[in-house]
Amino acid sequence: MKILQPIREFRPLRLTSTILLLISAISLCQAQAADELIAKNLAARGGAEKLRAIQTMVMTGTIGFGGTTSPITVKVRRPNQIREEFRIDGADMVRAYNGA
């Protein structure tokens, strides 16, 4: 009488399936974490409706050109207007787009 041996050919398939399942679970957890972070950020800023109500934003900073730096002011107005003001070699520069 012949004794049947367990089939070991399915072990790699089982291992691959387990690995894919773990990767799927990890990516699902990361997506939930990202969604939670976005929701917390929106809540801290007063909610999505308050952010949508903002019509004008002004940003200031420093911009570098080669070895020189200059202060820069960027004004953005909804729907798609922008104005940038900065100085290069003593000359005031303005770049603007009126949304048209």
N, C-alpha and C positions, 0 to 999 in steps of 0.2 A: 504494500500500500504506500502511496506517495503522499508525503506531507506537504501541504501548500504553504508557501512562504508569503509573508505580507508583501504587497506591492509597494515599492519605495519610489516609483516613478512620479507619484503625485506630490511628494514632499516639496519639490521646487515650486510647483504651482500653488500649493498651500502657503508657502513662505511669501511668494510674490503677491498673492491675494491679501495676506495679512499686512504686508508693507504698504500696499496701495490703500488699504482701509485706514491705516494709521496716518498716512499722508493726507488723505481726505479729511479726517477728523481734525488734524492740526490746522489745515488751511481754513476749515470752517470756524475753528476757535479764533484764528487770527482775524478773519472777516468780522466776527462778532466783536472782537476787541476794537477793531478800527471803527466800526459803527458806533460803539459805545463812546469812543473818544470824540468822534464828530458830534454826537448828540450832547455830550458834556460841554464841548467848546461852544456850540450854538446856544445852549442854555446859559452859559456864563456871559455871553454877549447879549443876552436879552431875547434870544429866540430868532428864528429865521425871518419872521415878519419884520422885526426891527431892523435886521440887516438889509432886507429888501427896501426898506423905507429910506435908507441912506442914499442921498443924491449926489453928494460931493465928498471927496476925500483928498486930503493934502498930505503928502509924504515929503520929508526933508532928510537929507543925508549928505554924504561926501562921495564924489566920483573921481576916479583917477584916470589921467591921460598920460601914459608913459611914466615920467618921473614926477609929474605935478598932480596936485589934487585941487578940487574945487567944490564949494558947496553946491548942492542941487536941490531944487524944489520941483516936485511933480504934483500937478493938480489934475484930478480925474473927476469928470462929471458924467452922470448917466445921460443918455444911453451909451455913448462911446466918444466923448470928447476928452482930449488930453492936452496938457500944456506943460512943457519942461523948461525950466530956466536954470542956466548955469553960466560959468565964466571960464573962458579959455584965453590964456595969455593977455589978461586985462580987458578982453572984449566980452560983453554980455551976449549970451547966445539964448535964443528962444526957439523951441521946436513945438509946433502945435498942430492939432488935427481937430477940425470942428465937427466931425462925425458924418460929413456928407460923402 
